[in-house]
Amino acid sequence: ATTPLGPNLALLVGHNDVRREVMGEAGRLATQDEVKAMQALVAKAMEEGAFGLSTGLKYVPGVYSDYAEVKALAGTAHQYGGIFTSHMRDEGALITEALEEVIAISEDTGIPVHVSHHKLVGLPNWGHSETTLGMITAAREKGMDVTLDQYPYTASSTRFSILFPPWSLAGGHGEVLKRLGDPATRAKVKDGIEKNIREDRGGGDPERLQIAHFAANPEWDGLTFGQVLAQQGRAQTLANAAELAMEIEEQGGAQGIFHAIDEKDVTQIMAYPFTSVATDTAGAIPGEGNPHPRSYGSYPRVLGRYVREQGTLTLPEAIHKMTALPAQRMDLTDRGTLAEQYRADIVIFDPQAVIDNATFTAPHQYPTGIEYILVNGVIVKTPQGMTGQHAGEILTHRAGKV
């Protein structure tokens, strides 16, 4: 039996999945034949109702692709009227080059582009949102359809392997273990991790690296690298933090939380007219691990903290960024606003009470102030709690070449 859906589900075809299917985790450029095989998979997914192509260019194996490969796949998605969404190659020191690549994809193929969870990570890069937002404005003024989304927090979340230099991750976990088992190679990997902790996602401090879920030792869930090192009697240095990251990877890896974003960039990106609100997360299982609080709090946090308390956005602006703006981006013609003949996906909340309660140390907390939720016209939550109804649907894009 299939599990019924709670929310609606609209899917993109993932570049990493497509590349892995054709090339595994090979750390090299694709051949022309491999690009054609990837294009065929993208076309098949688009014909089956995918809404576009997504990339995770910071991750294995997409990190090994070049511009020509991504452009070819985006071009295929564009033939079917799809969009191109990108977790860019870099969100730190090389963010402007990464954004230039994504904008160039739009310019060269004509495909609408959406930058996923835009942020600036790493202390040296704080404040550069003025530059990146200016680049997006300039692209839009030249006629390109470029938008973005954001989650409203000063920390990101992904696996700790994000700290590793890309070359060290090629070929899968077995190959990584071999490299870490060779003292000379391990030293090179450690240098790369230390650099990323100092200048990029590590935030320059072992206290800014927090363990979200470590299957090999769940007792560490919620602890920072600084706390783990202290428990072990090791100095809280960046070198020791890099060593700990390698030890965690050797034991199967872990999900991390990276406190390396500045609040001023968060508010500046949030106020930008073409920024949607997003979570960048899968649903959390209540009580399991120590996930990023965005799993529970993203939208109420915007409505409570950034609308009511701080005035970063007006209430209509915030609601637009949660409803009509993302619906337009996904080319949904019967959702996103309250109108006759539109699907009734509705959240009823108390604007004076709505707030997030999930924190980085106690994330499994539901928000306050959400009264009713309707999915496709079916009430799934009331003030008394969940109704047990499942009304979500798998949405498909209007297939067929444009």
JOKA-V851832 format. One record per residue. OMEGA is omega as a letter, one per 40 degrees, with the letter a starting at -180 (* if undefined). Layout:
# JOKA-V851832
omega: (OMEGA | OMEGA)
This chain:
# JOKA-V851832
omega: (i | i | i | a | i | i | i | a | i | a | i | i | a | i | a | i | a | a | i | i | a | a | a | a | a | a | a | i | i | i | i | i | i | i | i | i | i | i | i | i | i | i | a | i | i | i | i | i | i | a | i | a | i | i | i | a | i | a | i | e | a | a | a | a | i | a | a | i | a | i | a | a | i | i | i | i | a | i | a | i | a | i | i | i | a | i | a | a | a | i | i | a | a | a | a | i | i | i | i | i | a | i | i | i | i | a | a | a | a | a | i | a | i | i | a | i | a | a | i | a | i | a | a | a | i | i | a | i | i | i | a | i | i | i | i | i | a | i | i | i | i | i | i | a | a | i | a | i | a | i | a | a | i | i | i | i | i | a | a | i | i | a | a | i | a | a | a | a | a | i | i | a | a | i | i | a | i | a | a | i | i | a | a | i | i | i | i | i | a | i | i | i | a | i | a | i | a | a | a | a | a | i | i | a | i | i | a | i | a | a | i | i | a | a | a | i | a | i | i | a | i | a | i | i | i | a | i | i | i | i | a | a | a | i | a | i | i | i | i | i | i | i | i | i | i | i | i | i | i | i | i | i | a | i | a | i | a | a | a | a | a | a | a | i | i | a | i | i | a | a | a | a | a | i | i | i | a | i | a | a | i | i | i | i | a | i | a | i | i | a | i | a | i | i | a | a | a | a | i | i | i | a | a | a | a | i | a | a | a | i | i | i | i | i | i | i | a | a | i | a | i | a | a | a | i | i | i | a | a | i | i | a | a | i | i | i | i | a | i | i | i | i | a | i | a | i | i | a | i | a | i | a | a | i | i | i | a | i | a | i | i | a | a | a | i | i | i | i | i | a | a | i | i | i | a | i | a | i | a | i | i | i | i | i | a | a | a | i | i | a | a | i | i | a | i | i | i | a | i | a | i | *)
